[in-house]
């Protein structure tokens, strides 16, 4: 069984326990969630749940069908990354000794399109948005230089290429 990364997007009523019921569908099938993001949607009272996981097409279809049966789920579907506009945010805490190699630091900053958030005597906080691979590449490069002291990455934030209004009309 070939595993592929699928991104499930669900529009849900903003109610207590909806997220628990959604993640339970993954738990029951022993699917590890790689990324989870819940945020307000463009409609008041409706939240967008974005879950990324590696599984088979058959399994993700079963999960989506199960999620569609949850009362507070208004719309749910699954996608490949190529179907969506996807970004993540990475925060990097870098030891200030990197400034001893100022040209290298400027090179890293410019090449990665990073942005400085904070600088003090002990560390630099750098922010970068991009794909998961881009964020991981930068992390690995900083680790090789032994200057990365901490790292955090957000879950996937997505926008549909297709009009949301068209998607909701399919449901009606």
N, CA and C atoms as an extended XYZ file, in Angstrom:
516
Properties=species:S:1:pos:R:3:atomname:S:1:resname:S:1:resid:I:1 pbc="F F F"
N         0.847       -1.180        0.000 N   UNK     1
C         0.000        0.000        0.000 CA  UNK     1
C         0.893        1.244        0.000 C   UNK     1
N         0.771        2.059       -1.056 N   UNK     2
C         1.577        3.266       -1.191 CA  UNK     2
C         0.955        4.392       -0.372 C   UNK     2
N         1.783        5.031        0.445 N   UNK     3
C         1.302        6.152        1.257 CA  UNK     3
C         1.665        7.462        0.580 C   UNK     3
N         0.704        8.367        0.572 N   UNK     4
C         0.854        9.686       -0.018 CA  UNK     4
C         0.381       10.696        1.015 C   UNK     4
N         0.918       11.911        0.944 N   UNK     5
C         0.435       12.942        1.860 CA  UNK     5
C        -0.874       13.507        1.319 C   UNK     5
N        -1.908       13.404        2.127 N   UNK     6
C        -3.220       13.976        1.801 CA  UNK     6
C        -3.541       15.066        2.804 C   UNK     6
N        -4.181       16.100        2.307 N   UNK     7
C        -4.598       17.209        3.164 CA  UNK     7
C        -6.116       17.216        3.193 C   UNK     7
N        -6.662       17.039        4.376 N   UNK     8
C        -8.113       17.070        4.561 CA  UNK     8
C        -8.480       18.464        5.061 C   UNK     8
N        -9.475       19.051        4.406 N   UNK     9
C        -9.976       20.353        4.829 CA  UNK     9
C       -11.443       20.181        5.177 C   UNK     9
N       -11.791       20.599        6.392 N   UNK    10
C       -13.178       20.515        6.847 CA  UNK    10
C       -13.621       21.889        7.321 C   UNK    10
N       -14.783       22.287        6.895 N   UNK    11
C       -15.425       23.496        7.422 CA  UNK    11
C       -16.429       23.003        8.447 C   UNK    11
N       -16.292       23.497        9.671 N   UNK    12
C       -17.092       22.973       10.777 CA  UNK    12
C       -17.723       24.111       11.575 C   UNK    12
N       -18.848       23.784       12.219 N   UNK    13
C       -19.412       24.729       13.184 CA  UNK    13
C       -18.432       24.832       14.339 C   UNK    13
N       -18.201       26.031       14.800 N   UNK    14
C       -17.244       26.258       15.876 CA  UNK    14
C       -17.878       25.829       17.198 C   UNK    14
N       -17.818       24.534       17.489 N   UNK    15
C       -18.442       23.948       18.674 CA  UNK    15
C       -17.416       23.125       19.458 C   UNK    15
N       -17.669       22.992       20.738 N   UNK    16
C       -16.828       22.171       21.604 CA  UNK    16
C       -16.894       20.720       21.131 C   UNK    16
N       -15.797       20.040       21.126 N   UNK    17
C       -15.605       18.613       20.844 CA  UNK    17
C       -15.588       18.240       19.363 C   UNK    17
N       -15.782       19.188       18.447 N   UNK    18
C       -15.725       18.847       17.021 CA  UNK    18
C       -14.329       18.343       16.656 C   UNK    18
N       -13.301       19.038       17.114 N   UNK    19
C       -11.935       18.634       16.793 CA  UNK    19
C       -11.639       17.233       17.334 C   UNK    19
N       -12.122       16.938       18.519 N   UNK    20
C       -11.916       15.621       19.101 CA  UNK    20
C       -12.555       14.537       18.234 C   UNK    20
N       -13.759       14.777       17.748 N   UNK    21
C       -14.432       13.795       16.890 CA  UNK    21
C       -13.699       13.630       15.555 C   UNK    21
N       -13.148       14.732       15.041 N   UNK    22
C       -12.415       14.657       13.780 CA  UNK    22
C       -11.125       13.854       13.949 C   UNK    22
N       -10.342       14.172       14.960 N   UNK    23
C        -9.069       13.466       15.149 CA  UNK    23
C        -9.282       11.998       15.535 C   UNK    23
N       -10.417       11.688       16.133 N   UNK    24
C       -10.727       10.294       16.480 CA  UNK    24
C       -10.815        9.412       15.244 C   UNK    24
N       -11.272        9.979       14.129 N   UNK    25
C       -11.357        9.207       12.885 CA  UNK    25
C        -9.965        8.771       12.428 C   UNK    25
N        -8.976        9.593       12.674 N   UNK    26
C        -7.589        9.241       12.336 CA  UNK    26
C        -7.055        8.208       13.322 C   UNK    26
N        -7.342        8.416       14.594 N   UNK    27
C        -6.880        7.509       15.637 CA  UNK    27
C        -7.396        6.091       15.403 C   UNK    27
N        -8.667        5.978       15.050 N   UNK    28
C        -9.270        4.655       14.836 CA  UNK    28
C        -8.587        3.883       13.718 C   UNK    28
N        -8.021        4.588       12.767 N   UNK    29
C        -7.354        3.940       11.637 CA  UNK    29
C        -5.830        3.949       11.783 C   UNK    29
N        -5.345        4.330       12.957 N   UNK    30
C        -3.908        4.350       13.256 CA  UNK    30
C        -3.131        5.206       12.260 C   UNK    30
N        -3.691        6.380       11.926 N   UNK    31
C        -3.040        7.316       11.014 CA  UNK    31
C        -2.392        8.413       11.845 C   UNK    31
N        -1.100        8.609       11.633 N   UNK    32
C        -0.384        9.667       12.333 CA  UNK    32
C        -0.647       11.004       11.634 C   UNK    32
N        -1.110       11.977       12.379 N   UNK    33
C        -1.345       13.314       11.838 CA  UNK    33
C        -0.010       14.047       11.805 C   UNK    33
N         0.386       14.486       10.615 N   UNK    34
C         1.645       15.210       10.438 CA  UNK    34
C         1.503       16.680       10.800 C   UNK    34
N         0.344       17.262       10.482 N   UNK    35
C         0.119       18.681       10.699 CA  UNK    35
C        -1.366       18.904       10.955 C   UNK    35
N        -1.662       19.780       11.902 N   UNK    36
C        -3.047       20.097       12.245 CA  UNK    36
C        -3.147       21.595       12.473 C   UNK    36
N        -4.111       22.216       11.806 N   UNK    37
C        -4.308       23.659       11.957 CA  UNK    37
C        -5.805       23.924       11.991 C   UNK    37
N        -6.242       24.662       12.990 N   UNK    38
C        -7.645       25.061       13.097 CA  UNK    38
C        -7.676       26.566       13.192 C   UNK    38
N        -8.509       27.172       12.362 N   UNK    39
C        -8.598       28.633       12.386 CA  UNK    39
C        -9.982       29.081       11.963 C   UNK    39
N       -10.232       30.324       12.233 N   UNK    40
C       -11.475       30.960       11.818 CA  UNK    40
C       -11.534       30.954       10.294 C   UNK    40
N       -12.706       30.761        9.736 N   UNK    41
C       -12.842       30.804        8.280 CA  UNK    41
C       -13.365       32.171        7.863 C   UNK    41
N       -13.683       32.297        6.598 N   UNK    42
C       -14.219       33.549        6.074 CA  UNK    42
C       -15.674       33.744        6.471 C   UNK    42
N       -16.315       32.722        7.070 N   UNK    43
C       -17.711       32.812        7.511 CA  UNK    43
C       -17.736       32.814        9.033 C   UNK    43
N       -18.421       33.785        9.616 N   UNK    44
C       -18.509       33.893       11.078 CA  UNK    44
C       -19.144       32.632       11.676 C   UNK    44
N       -18.508       32.093       12.716 N   UNK    45
C       -19.017       30.899       13.391 CA  UNK    45
C       -18.583       29.587       12.761 C   UNK    45
N       -17.877       29.660       11.641 N   UNK    46
C       -17.393       28.463       10.953 CA  UNK    46
C       -15.869       28.445       11.038 C   UNK    46
N       -15.326       27.311       11.447 N   UNK    47
C       -13.872       27.151       11.515 CA  UNK    47
C       -13.401       26.250       10.378 C   UNK    47
N       -12.139       26.435       10.003 N   UNK    48
C       -11.510       25.587        9.004 CA  UNK    48
C       -10.508       24.687        9.719 C   UNK    48
N       -10.634       23.398        9.515 N   UNK    49
C        -9.714       22.414       10.075 CA  UNK    49
C        -8.900       21.847        8.911 C   UNK    49
N        -7.578       21.933        9.022 N   UNK    50
C        -6.685       21.426        7.978 CA  UNK    50
C        -5.790       20.364        8.616 C   UNK    50
N        -5.879       19.147        8.086 N   UNK    51
C        -5.093       18.031        8.623 CA  UNK    51
C        -4.286       17.395        7.498 C   UNK    51
N        -3.000       17.249        7.731 N   UNK    52
C        -2.105       16.602        6.785 CA  UNK    52
C        -1.672       15.258        7.371 C   UNK    52
N        -1.771       14.208        6.554 N   UNK    53
C        -1.359       12.875        7.007 CA  UNK    53
C        -0.948       12.034        5.813 C   UNK    53
N        -0.061       11.097        6.053 N   UNK    54
C         0.373       10.162        5.024 CA  UNK    54
C        -0.421        8.872        5.159 C   UNK    54
N        -1.120        8.526        4.083 N   UNK    55
C        -1.934        7.314        4.077 CA  UNK    55
C        -2.238        6.933        2.632 C   UNK    55
N        -3.086        5.943        2.455 N   UNK    56
C        -3.472        5.523        1.104 CA  UNK    56
C        -4.736        6.266        0.662 C   UNK    56
N        -4.988        6.261       -0.638 N   UNK    57
C        -6.182        6.917       -1.184 CA  UNK    57
C        -7.446        6.262       -0.639 C   UNK    57
N        -7.437        4.956       -0.548 N   UNK    58
C        -8.598        4.226       -0.036 CA  UNK    58
C        -8.905        4.616        1.413 C   UNK    58
N        -7.866        4.685        2.231 N   UNK    59
C        -8.054        5.023        3.648 CA  UNK    59
C        -8.519        6.456        3.818 C   UNK    59
N        -7.954        7.399        3.071 N   UNK    60
C        -8.351        8.800        3.237 CA  UNK    60
C        -9.794        8.991        2.797 C   UNK    60
N       -10.238        8.256        1.791 N   UNK    61
C       -11.648        8.332        1.378 CA  UNK    61
C       -12.563        7.866        2.503 C   UNK    61
N       -12.178        6.814        3.194 N   UNK    62
C       -12.978        6.311        4.324 CA  UNK    62
C       -13.013        7.342        5.454 C   UNK    62
N       -11.870        7.955        5.722 N   UNK    63
C       -11.817        8.981        6.780 CA  UNK    63
C       -12.731       10.149        6.419 C   UNK    63
N       -12.637       10.623        5.193 N   UNK    64
C       -13.454       11.771        4.763 CA  UNK    64
C       -14.946       11.420        4.817 C   UNK    64
N       -15.302       10.198        4.410 N   UNK    65
C       -16.710        9.781        4.505 CA  UNK    65
C       -17.189        9.773        5.951 C   UNK    65
N       -16.330        9.285        6.848 N   UNK    66
C       -16.686        9.266        8.266 CA  UNK    66
C       -16.827       10.691        8.803 C   UNK    66
N       -15.901       11.583        8.422 N   UNK    67
C       -15.979       12.975        8.885 CA  UNK    67
C       -17.238       13.654        8.363 C   UNK    67
N       -17.645       13.317        7.157 N   UNK    68
C       -18.850       13.897        6.581 CA  UNK    68
C       -20.112       13.550        7.350 C   UNK    68
N       -20.060       12.482        8.156 N   UNK    69
C       -21.215       12.072        8.959 CA  UNK    69
C       -21.299       12.781       10.304 C   UNK    69
N       -20.266       13.551       10.652 N   UNK    70
C       -20.281       14.280       11.924 CA  UNK    70
C       -21.213       15.475       11.762 C   UNK    70
N       -22.135       15.639       12.682 N   UNK    71
C       -23.186       16.658       12.591 CA  UNK    71
C       -22.621       18.054       12.350 C   UNK    71
N       -21.580       18.457       13.040 N   UNK    72
C       -21.059       19.822       12.945 CA  UNK    72
C       -20.115       20.042       11.766 C   UNK    72
N       -19.863       19.022       10.964 N   UNK    73
C       -19.028       19.178        9.773 CA  UNK    73
C       -19.935       19.605        8.616 C   UNK    73
N       -19.669       20.796        8.095 N   UNK    74
C       -20.483       21.355        7.021 CA  UNK    74
C       -20.008       20.863        5.659 C   UNK    74
N       -18.696       20.838        5.476 N   UNK    75
C       -18.097       20.400        4.211 CA  UNK    75
C       -16.733       19.802        4.521 C   UNK    75
N       -16.399       18.705        3.873 N   UNK    76
C       -15.088       18.090        4.057 CA  UNK    76
C       -14.667       17.431        2.744 C   UNK    76
N       -13.382       17.535        2.440 N   UNK    77
C       -12.831       16.877        1.268 CA  UNK    77
C       -11.326       16.714        1.477 C   UNK    77
N       -10.696       15.923        0.625 N   UNK    78
C        -9.250       15.731        0.720 CA  UNK    78
C        -8.588       16.159       -0.576 C   UNK    78
N        -7.311       16.527       -0.456 N   UNK    79
C        -6.564       17.092       -1.573 CA  UNK    79
C        -5.112       16.628       -1.500 C   UNK    79
N        -4.441       16.769       -2.624 N   UNK    80
C        -2.985       16.678       -2.664 CA  UNK    80
C        -2.453       18.102       -2.537 C   UNK    80
N        -1.198       18.261       -2.118 N   UNK    81
C        -0.633       19.608       -1.985 CA  UNK    81
C        -0.709       20.385       -3.291 C   UNK    81
N        -0.583       19.704       -4.413 N   UNK    82
C        -0.607       20.387       -5.708 CA  UNK    82
C        -1.970       20.992       -6.031 C   UNK    82
N        -3.014       20.554       -5.328 N   UNK    83
C        -4.366       21.094       -5.545 CA  UNK    83
C        -4.601       22.394       -4.786 C   UNK    83
N        -3.695       22.724       -3.875 N   UNK    84
C        -3.895       23.840       -2.958 CA  UNK    84
C        -2.703       24.784       -2.978 C   UNK    84
N        -2.905       25.950       -2.433 N   UNK    85
C        -1.801       26.860       -2.153 CA  UNK    85
C        -1.472       26.633       -0.685 C   UNK    85
N        -0.283       26.110       -0.408 N   UNK    86
C         0.104       25.690        0.948 CA  UNK    86
C         1.342       26.448        1.414 C   UNK    86
N         1.303       26.908        2.639 N   UNK    87
C         2.463       27.548        3.262 CA  UNK    87
C         2.519       27.141        4.726 C   UNK    87
N         3.730       27.172        5.261 N   UNK    88
C         3.951       26.979        6.691 CA  UNK    88
C         4.880       28.083        7.162 C   UNK    88
N         4.916       28.293        8.444 N   UNK    89
C         5.782       29.298        9.044 CA  UNK    89
C         6.769       28.604        9.967 C   UNK    89
N         8.036       28.969        9.842 N   UNK    90
C         9.060       28.430       10.721 CA  UNK    90
C         9.695       29.560       11.515 C   UNK    90
N         9.910       29.316       12.798 N   UNK    91
C        10.646       30.247       13.649 CA  UNK    91
C        11.939       29.552       14.073 C   UNK    91
N        13.054       30.244       13.917 N   UNK    92
C        14.373       29.692       14.187 CA  UNK    92
C        15.057       30.553       15.247 C   UNK    92
N        15.497       29.918       16.322 N   UNK    93
C        16.293       30.613       17.329 CA  UNK    93
C        17.744       30.228       17.052 C   UNK    93
N        18.531       31.235       16.676 N   UNK    94
C        19.894       31.011       16.208 CA  UNK    94
C        20.865       31.668       17.186 C   UNK    94
N        21.887       30.934       17.563 N   UNK    95
C        22.908       31.477       18.471 CA  UNK    95
C        23.539       32.703       17.827 C   UNK    95
N        23.738       33.759       18.619 N   UNK    96
C        24.258       35.018       18.082 CA  UNK    96
C        25.696       34.902       17.569 C   UNK    96
N        26.380       33.788       17.868 N   UNK    97
C        27.739       33.600       17.344 CA  UNK    97
C        27.747       33.580       15.813 C   UNK    97
N        26.594       33.356       15.215 N   UNK    98
C        26.519       33.360       13.749 CA  UNK    98
C        26.894       34.725       13.191 C   UNK    98
N        26.733       35.762       14.010 N   UNK    99
C        27.084       37.108       13.552 CA  UNK    99
C        28.588       37.275       13.394 C   UNK    99
N        29.370       36.358       13.990 N   UNK   100
C        30.818       36.378       13.770 CA  UNK   100
C        31.132       36.096       12.293 C   UNK   100
N        30.217       35.382       11.650 N   UNK   101
C        30.335       35.096       10.222 CA  UNK   101
C        29.245       35.893        9.498 C   UNK   101
N        29.339       37.176        9.603 N   UNK   102
C        28.275       38.062        9.106 CA  UNK   102
C        27.903       37.795        7.645 C   UNK   102
N        28.879       37.553        6.780 N   UNK   103
C        28.574       37.324        5.358 CA  UNK   103
C        27.768       36.030        5.187 C   UNK   103
N        28.092       35.000        5.970 N   UNK   104
C        27.338       33.748        5.905 CA  UNK   104
C        25.901       33.977        6.372 C   UNK   104
N        25.749       34.717        7.477 N   UNK   105
C        24.412       34.978        8.005 CA  UNK   105
C        23.577       35.767        6.994 C   UNK   105
N        24.164       36.782        6.383 N   UNK   106
C        23.435       37.566        5.380 CA  UNK   106
C        23.079       36.690        4.181 C   UNK   106
N        23.978       35.795        3.805 N   UNK   107
C        23.715       34.862        2.710 CA  UNK   107
C        22.502       33.977        3.044 C   UNK   107
N        22.503       33.395        4.242 N   UNK   108
C        21.392       32.531        4.680 CA  UNK   108
C        20.089       33.330        4.696 C   UNK   108
N        20.132       34.510        5.267 N   UNK   109
C        18.942       35.350        5.383 CA  UNK   109
C        18.381       35.702        4.007 C   UNK   109
N        19.232       36.120        3.105 N   UNK   110
C        18.784       36.511        1.766 CA  UNK   110
C        18.336       35.309        0.933 C   UNK   110
N        19.097       34.230        0.990 N   UNK   111
C        18.747       33.046        0.192 CA  UNK   111
C        17.426       32.423        0.635 C   UNK   111
N        17.161       32.473        1.925 N   UNK   112
C        15.953       31.837        2.444 CA  UNK   112
C        14.752       32.782        2.482 C   UNK   112
N        14.977       34.040        2.122 N   UNK   113
C        13.917       35.051        2.250 CA  UNK   113
C        13.399       35.109        3.684 C   UNK   113
N        14.313       34.957        4.618 N   UNK   114
C        13.964       35.023        6.029 CA  UNK   114
C        13.827       36.457        6.497 C   UNK   114
N        13.285       36.596        7.681 N   UNK   115
C        13.069       37.914        8.269 CA  UNK   115
C        13.478       37.856        9.734 C   UNK   115
N        14.225       38.852       10.176 N   UNK   116
C        14.661       38.922       11.571 CA  UNK   116
C        13.500       39.451       12.416 C   UNK   116
N        13.195       38.742       13.489 N   UNK   117
C        12.138       39.145       14.414 CA  UNK   117
C        12.738       39.825       15.642 C   UNK   117
N        13.847       39.270       16.119 N   UNK   118
C        14.466       39.795       17.337 CA  UNK   118
C        15.954       39.476       17.329 C   UNK   118
N        16.736       40.414       17.826 N   UNK   119
C        18.177       40.201       17.995 CA  UNK   119
C        18.543       40.658       19.401 C   UNK   119
N        19.312       39.830       20.106 N   UNK   120
C        19.904       40.262       21.377 CA  UNK   120
C        21.292       39.643       21.481 C   UNK   120
N        21.939       39.788       22.618 N   UNK   121
C        23.317       39.306       22.767 CA  UNK   121
C        23.456       37.785       22.659 C   UNK   121
N        22.391       37.055       23.004 N   UNK   122
C        22.470       35.597       23.050 CA  UNK   122
C        21.945       34.899       21.799 C   UNK   122
N        20.939       35.477       21.168 N   UNK   123
C        20.309       34.782       20.043 CA  UNK   123
C        19.656       35.746       19.062 C   UNK   123
N        19.290       35.171       17.917 N   UNK   124
C        18.546       35.870       16.871 CA  UNK   124
C        17.314       35.022       16.587 C   UNK   124
N        16.173       35.639       16.499 N   UNK   125
C        14.960       34.927       16.089 CA  UNK   125
C        14.694       35.297       14.637 C   UNK   125
N        14.636       34.267       13.802 N   UNK   126
C        14.392       34.457       12.373 CA  UNK   126
C        13.094       33.758       12.001 C   UNK   126
N        12.360       34.364       11.095 N   UNK   127
C        11.091       33.814       10.620 CA  UNK   127
C        11.216       33.535        9.128 C   UNK   127
N        10.633       32.420        8.707 N   UNK   128
C        10.595       32.093        7.281 CA  UNK   128
C         9.272       31.418        6.977 C   UNK   128
N         8.641       31.820        5.889 N   UNK   129
C         7.458       31.099        5.421 CA  UNK   129
C         7.813       30.396        4.130 C   UNK   129
N         7.146       29.286        3.887 N   UNK   130
C         7.397       28.524        2.674 CA  UNK   130
C         6.840       27.130        2.788 C   UNK   130
N         7.323       26.251        1.949 N   UNK   131
C         6.895       24.858        2.007 CA  UNK   131
C         7.609       24.165        3.167 C   UNK   131
N         7.092       23.028        3.570 N   UNK   132
C         7.717       22.260        4.644 CA  UNK   132
C         9.153       21.903        4.270 C   UNK   132
N         9.383       21.542        3.001 N   UNK   133
C        10.741       21.187        2.551 CA  UNK   133
C        11.689       22.371        2.667 C   UNK   133
N        11.238       23.567        2.299 N   UNK   134
C        12.077       24.765        2.399 CA  UNK   134
C        12.442       25.039        3.857 C   UNK   134
N        11.464       24.903        4.742 N   UNK   135
C        11.720       25.145        6.167 CA  UNK   135
C        12.686       24.111        6.729 C   UNK   135
N        12.509       22.863        6.350 N   UNK   136
C        13.391       21.795        6.831 CA  UNK   136
C        14.818       21.957        6.302 C   UNK   136
N        14.952       22.397        5.046 N   UNK   137
C        16.286       22.620        4.466 CA  UNK   137
C        17.051       23.667        5.260 C   UNK   137
N        16.380       24.776        5.575 N   UNK   138
C        17.021       25.833        6.357 CA  UNK   138
C        17.395       25.313        7.738 C   UNK   138
N        16.497       24.559        8.362 N   UNK   139
C        16.766       23.981        9.684 CA  UNK   139
C        18.016       23.096        9.632 C   UNK   139
N        18.084       22.240        8.624 N   UNK   140
C        19.237       21.337        8.494 CA  UNK   140
C        20.530       22.112        8.278 C   UNK   140
N        20.481       23.159        7.485 N   UNK   141
C        21.681       23.959        7.234 CA  UNK   141
C        22.168       24.633        8.515 C   UNK   141
N        21.240       25.170        9.291 N   UNK   142
C        21.616       25.820       10.555 CA  UNK   142
C        22.122       24.789       11.570 C   UNK   142
N        21.544       23.591       11.552 N   UNK   143
C        22.012       22.518       12.445 CA  UNK   143
C        23.429       22.096       12.080 C   UNK   143
N        23.730       22.019       10.788 N   UNK   144
C        25.083       21.641       10.346 CA  UNK   144
C        26.123       22.611       10.888 C   UNK   144
N        25.760       23.873       10.992 N   UNK   145
C        26.671       24.907       11.506 CA  UNK   145
C        26.661       24.979       13.031 C   UNK   145
N        25.817       24.157       13.665 N   UNK   146
C        25.689       24.133       15.130 CA  UNK   146
C        25.290       25.492       15.709 C   UNK   146
N        24.401       26.193       15.013 N   UNK   147
C        23.948       27.497       15.524 CA  UNK   147
C        22.458       27.504       15.842 C   UNK   147
N        21.730       26.461       15.453 N   UNK   148
C        20.300       26.407       15.732 CA  UNK   148
C        20.083       25.923       17.153 C   UNK   148
N        19.456       26.762       17.978 N   UNK   149
C        19.217       26.369       19.370 CA  UNK   149
C        17.771       25.963       19.613 C   UNK   149
N        16.855       26.401       18.750 N   UNK   150
C        15.453       26.027       18.892 CA  UNK   150
C        14.749       26.267       17.565 C   UNK   150
N        13.662       25.524       17.351 N   UNK   151
C        12.950       25.601       16.078 CA  UNK   151
C        11.488       25.242       16.306 C   UNK   151
N        10.605       25.954       15.647 N   UNK   152
C         9.183       25.639       15.715 CA  UNK   152
C         8.568       25.881       14.347 C   UNK   152
N         7.648       24.994       13.974 N   UNK   153
C         6.995       25.111       12.672 CA  UNK   153
C         5.489       25.046       12.860 C   UNK   153
N         4.775       25.881       12.137 N   UNK   154
C         3.318       25.871       12.204 CA  UNK   154
C         2.770       24.695       11.409 C   UNK   154
N         1.487       24.496       11.490 N   UNK   155
C         0.824       23.542       10.612 CA  UNK   155
C         0.597       24.201        9.262 C   UNK   155
N         0.138       23.415        8.317 N   UNK   156
C        -0.110       23.933        6.973 CA  UNK   156
C        -1.274       24.910        6.991 C   UNK   156
N        -1.065       26.034        6.339 N   UNK   157
C        -2.118       27.007        6.097 CA  UNK   157
C        -2.407       26.926        4.609 C   UNK   157
N        -3.681       26.812        4.233 N   UNK   158
C        -4.015       26.581        2.830 CA  UNK   158
C        -5.086       27.530        2.330 C   UNK   158
N        -5.070       27.718        1.044 N   UNK   159
C        -6.169       28.349        0.312 CA  UNK   159
C        -6.457       27.447       -0.874 C   UNK   159
N        -7.732       27.324       -1.191 N   UNK   160
C        -8.132       26.532       -2.353 CA  UNK   160
C        -7.836       27.297       -3.629 C   UNK   160
N        -7.479       26.577       -4.644 N   UNK   161
C        -7.358       27.188       -5.967 CA  UNK   161
C        -8.755       27.390       -6.543 C   UNK   161
N        -9.659       26.461       -6.223 N   UNK   162
C       -11.044       26.539       -6.673 CA  UNK   162
C       -11.818       27.506       -5.771 C   UNK   162
N       -12.817       28.152       -6.317 N   UNK   163
C       -13.655       29.063       -5.543 CA  UNK   163
C       -14.376       28.308       -4.428 C   UNK   163
N       -14.337       28.835       -3.238 N   UNK   164
C       -15.021       28.218       -2.094 CA  UNK   164
C       -16.529       28.189       -2.343 C   UNK   164
N       -17.054       29.235       -2.958 N   UNK   165
C       -18.487       29.300       -3.222 CA  UNK   165
C       -18.925       28.111       -4.092 C   UNK   165
N       -18.095       27.758       -5.084 N   UNK   166
C       -18.409       26.614       -5.949 CA  UNK   166
C       -18.416       25.316       -5.154 C   UNK   166
N       -17.501       25.191       -4.197 N   UNK   167
C       -17.436       23.988       -3.383 CA  UNK   167
C       -18.687       23.848       -2.530 C   UNK   167
N       -19.123       24.939       -1.905 N   UNK   168
C       -20.297       24.889       -1.053 CA  UNK   168
C       -21.562       24.631       -1.870 C   UNK   168
N       -21.586       25.089       -3.133 N   UNK   169
C       -22.753       24.821       -3.990 CA  UNK   169
C       -22.862       23.338       -4.299 C   UNK   169
N       -21.734       22.647       -4.376 N   UNK   170
C       -21.745       21.199       -4.609 CA  UNK   170
C       -22.430       20.474       -3.464 C   UNK   170
N       -22.308       21.026       -2.248 N   UNK   171
C       -22.882       20.405       -1.065 CA  UNK   171
C       -24.396       20.588       -1.041 C   UNK   171
N       -24.845       21.769       -1.480 N   UNK   172
C       -26.273       22.106       -1.421 CA  UNK   172
C       -27.127       21.237       -2.287 C   UNK   172
